[in-house]
């Protein structure tokens, strides 16, 4: 299987040696995205604003290969304060994704200075349109 890695200047700079997106033609994986606004470098306050920004970043990563949130089949979500923030995060998630919802794993994690991080797997329905 061949794959292509993508890194976009329109997304927050990777914090280490990794790409924003890996594209196999059919399957696409994103890195884990935090809530840093790529234009301002600012991390918003609160779980609602951070979840919005994280999903904006994930959506931006998917756009680099011609996909969107509607192509996501799996999401992995890390919350700094799982019990406290799950309901507010889930409200944003339910608004940004549409049925049929992707499968999802949400776990509590120790995150460095942020409240939420998300990575996804997406499927390109027509592999001849690979980005």
N, C-alpha and C positions, 0 to 999 in steps of 0.2 A: 504494500500500500504506500502510495506517495502522499505527501502532505506539504502544505505551504504555511509558513508562519507570517503573521502580519503584526506590525506595530504602527500605530497612528499618532501623528503629532497632535491630533485633535482630542486625544485622551490623556488622562494623567500619566506621566512618565512612569514606566515600571520601576518598582523599588528594588529590583534585582535583575539577574540574568534570565529573563523570561519574556515571551511575546504576549501581546494582548489577545491574539486569536491564532488558533491552528485550524486549518481547513483541509479536510481530506477529499473534498468534492461532494460527498454526501453528508458526512458528519462534521460539525464545527464545535470546537470547545473554546470557551473564553477563560482567561485568567480570572482570579478573584478580584473584583472591583470594590474599592471602598468609596466613601462619599466625597472625595476631593473634587471640586469643580475645576475642570481642566483650563478654563479661561482665566479664572481668578486665583486659583490655588487655595481657595478657602474651603474649609470643611464646615458645613452648616451645623447649627445646634439642634439637638433633639432627634429622636428616632424617626419621626415623620419626614422631616426635611432631609435627613440623611438617607432614608430609604428611597425617596424621590430621586436624589442625586445619584445614588448607586445604580438605580434602574436606568437613569439617563445614560450613565457611563456604560452599562451593559448593552443598552440599545445602540449606543454609538459604536461599540466594538462590533456588534453584529452588522451594522450598516457598512462597515469596511469591507464586508464580503457579500453585500447585497441581501442581507437577511434582517429580520426584526423580531420583536418579542413573540409574535405569532408563530414563529418557527421553532421556539424553544420546546424541548421535550423533557428536560430535566433541569432543575435548579437546586443548587446547594447553598444554603444560607447559614451564616454564622452571626449570632447575636451576642453582644457583650453581656446583656442582662435579659436572658431568655424569658424569665417569668414576668418581669416588669414591662418589657417592650413588645412582647409577641403580638398582642391585640392591635396596637397601633401600626406595627410593621405589616401585619396581615391585612389590615384595611387598605393600605397603599398597594400591596401586592395584588389583592383581589380587584382593585380598580385598574391597575396597569396591565394585567394579564386577562385574557378572555377565555371562556370555556371553548373547547375542552381544555382545562388547565393542565400544564405540564406536571409530571410527578415532581415531588419536592422533598428535600430533607432539610430540616431546620434544627440547628444545634446551638447550645450555649458554648461560647469560646472566649478565650482571653485574647482581646484585640488591642493593638497598640494605639490608643488615643482616638478610636472610632467606635461606633455602636453597632455597625452592620457591615457585612461583606457578602457579596453574592458572586458565584460563578455559574455558568450554564452550559448545557449541551444543546445544540440546535440541529435540525435536519433540513437539508436542502432538498426540496421535493423534486427538482430537476437538476441533477448533477452536471448537465452540460452547461449550466449557468454559473459554474464555480468562479468565485472571485479570486 
